[in-house]
Amino acid sequence: MSDTRVTVEVYDGSPGRPGVRSLTTWGESGRGLAMVRYLAERFGIDPVDGGGNRVHAVPAL
């Protein structure tokens, strides 16, 4: 087994900081960060110079 971990990163140009929303049965959006939080060993959100956000996550094994 290796000590190497994969980090997944995505960027968005949104001026607001993303957040984990409360999930509802009939909601049609807002599940992305909840899924990342559930599947990741760790994750974070960093602002990007010039605007936007970078979400990074290390998937759980």
Phi and psi in degrees as GROMACS dihedral restraints (atoms count N, CA, C in turn):
[ dihedral_restraints ]
;  ai    aj    ak    al  type     phi  dphi    fc
    3     4     5     6     1  -100.2    20    10
    4     5     6     7     1   153.6    20    10
    6     7     8     9     1   -84.0    20    10
    7     8     9    10     1    -4.3    20    10
    9    10    11    12     1   -74.3    20    10
   10    11    12    13     1   137.3    20    10
   12    13    14    15     1  -122.0    20    10
   13    14    15    16     1   148.8    20    10
   15    16    17    18     1   -92.6    20    10
   16    17    18    19     1   135.5    20    10
   18    19    20    21     1  -115.4    20    10
   19    20    21    22     1   128.4    20    10
   21    22    23    24     1  -103.7    20    10
   22    23    24    25     1   132.8    20    10
   24    25    26    27     1  -130.0    20    10
   25    26    27    28     1   141.4    20    10
   27    28    29    30     1  -133.8    20    10
   28    29    30    31     1   152.6    20    10
   30    31    32    33     1  -123.5    20    10
   31    32    33    34     1   142.6    20    10
   33    34    35    36     1  -133.6    20    10
   34    35    36    37     1   154.2    20    10
   36    37    38    39     1   -93.1    20    10
   37    38    39    40     1    12.0    20    10
   39    40    41    42     1   -67.1    20    10
   40    41    42    43     1   138.2    20    10
   42    43    44    45     1   -73.9    20    10
   43    44    45    46     1   -22.2    20    10
   45    46    47    48     1   -89.0    20    10
   46    47    48    49     1   155.2    20    10
   48    49    50    51     1   -82.0    20    10
   49    50    51    52     1   129.2    20    10
   51    52    53    54     1   -70.9    20    10
   52    53    54    55     1   155.6    20    10
   54    55    56    57     1  -147.0    20    10
   55    56    57    58     1   159.1    20    10
   57    58    59    60     1   -76.1    20    10
   58    59    60    61     1   122.9    20    10
   60    61    62    63     1   -91.6    20    10
   61    62    63    64     1   156.8    20    10
   63    64    65    66     1   -68.3    20    10
   64    65    66    67     1   133.1    20    10
   66    67    68    69     1   -86.2    20    10
   67    68    69    70     1   142.9    20    10
   69    70    71    72     1  -124.4    20    10
   70    71    72    73     1   159.1    20    10
   72    73    74    75     1   -62.0    20    10
   73    74    75    76     1   -41.1    20    10
   75    76    77    78     1  -103.8    20    10
   76    77    78    79     1     4.7    20    10
   78    79    80    81     1   -63.5    20    10
   79    80    81    82     1   141.6    20    10
   81    82    83    84     1  -107.0    20    10
   82    83    84    85     1     0.8    20    10
   84    85    86    87     1  -152.5    20    10
   85    86    87    88     1   175.1    20    10
   87    88    89    90     1    86.8    20    10
   88    89    90    91     1    16.3    20    10
   90    91    92    93     1   -97.5    20    10
   91    92    93    94     1   -11.7    20    10
   93    94    95    96     1   -57.1    20    10
   94    95    96    97     1   -55.6    20    10
   96    97    98    99     1   -68.4    20    10
   97    98    99   100     1   -31.6    20    10
   99   100   101   102     1   -62.6    20    10
  100   101   102   103     1   -41.1    20    10
  102   103   104   105     1   -67.3    20    10
  103   104   105   106     1   -42.5    20    10
  105   106   107   108     1   -60.7    20    10
  106   107   108   109     1   -47.2    20    10
  108   109   110   111     1   -59.5    20    10
  109   110   111   112     1   -39.7    20    10
  111   112   113   114     1   -69.4    20    10
  112   113   114   115     1   -39.1    20    10
  114   115   116   117     1   -90.9    20    10
  115   116   117   118     1   -12.2    20    10
  117   118   119   120     1   -98.2    20    10
  118   119   120   121     1   145.9    20    10
  120   121   122   123     1   -69.2    20    10
  121   122   123   124     1   -39.4    20    10
  123   124   125   126     1  -155.2    20    10
  124   125   126   127     1   153.3    20    10
  126   127   128   129     1  -152.5    20    10
  127   128   129   130     1   162.1    20    10
  129   130   131   132     1  -154.1    20    10
  130   131   132   133     1   165.7    20    10
  132   133   134   135     1  -128.9    20    10
  133   134   135   136     1   124.7    20    10
  135   136   137   138     1  -122.9    20    10
  136   137   138   139     1   137.4    20    10
  138   139   140   141     1   -69.2    20    10
  139   140   141   142     1   149.9    20    10
  141   142   143   144     1  -108.7    20    10
  142   143   144   145     1   133.8    20    10
  144   145   146   147     1   -55.4    20    10
  145   146   147   148     1   133.0    20    10
  147   148   149   150     1    91.4    20    10
  148   149   150   151     1    -4.2    20    10
  150   151   152   153     1   114.0    20    10
  151   152   153   154     1   151.5    20    10
  153   154   155   156     1    99.3    20    10
  154   155   156   157     1  -175.0    20    10
  156   157   158   159     1  -140.8    20    10
  157   158   159   160     1   151.3    20    10
  159   160   161   162     1  -119.7    20    10
  160   161   162   163     1   122.2    20    10
  162   163   164   165     1  -104.3    20    10
  163   164   165   166     1   128.0    20    10
  165   166   167   168     1  -127.8    20    10
  166   167   168   169     1   143.4    20    10
  168   169   170   171     1  -146.5    20    10
  169   170   171   172     1   146.3    20    10
  171   172   173   174     1  -110.0    20    10
  172   173   174   175     1   110.7    20    10
  174   175   176   177     1   -60.5    20    10
  175   176   177   178     1   142.2    20    10
  177   178   179   180     1   -70.4    20    10
  178   179   180   181     1   147.4    20    10
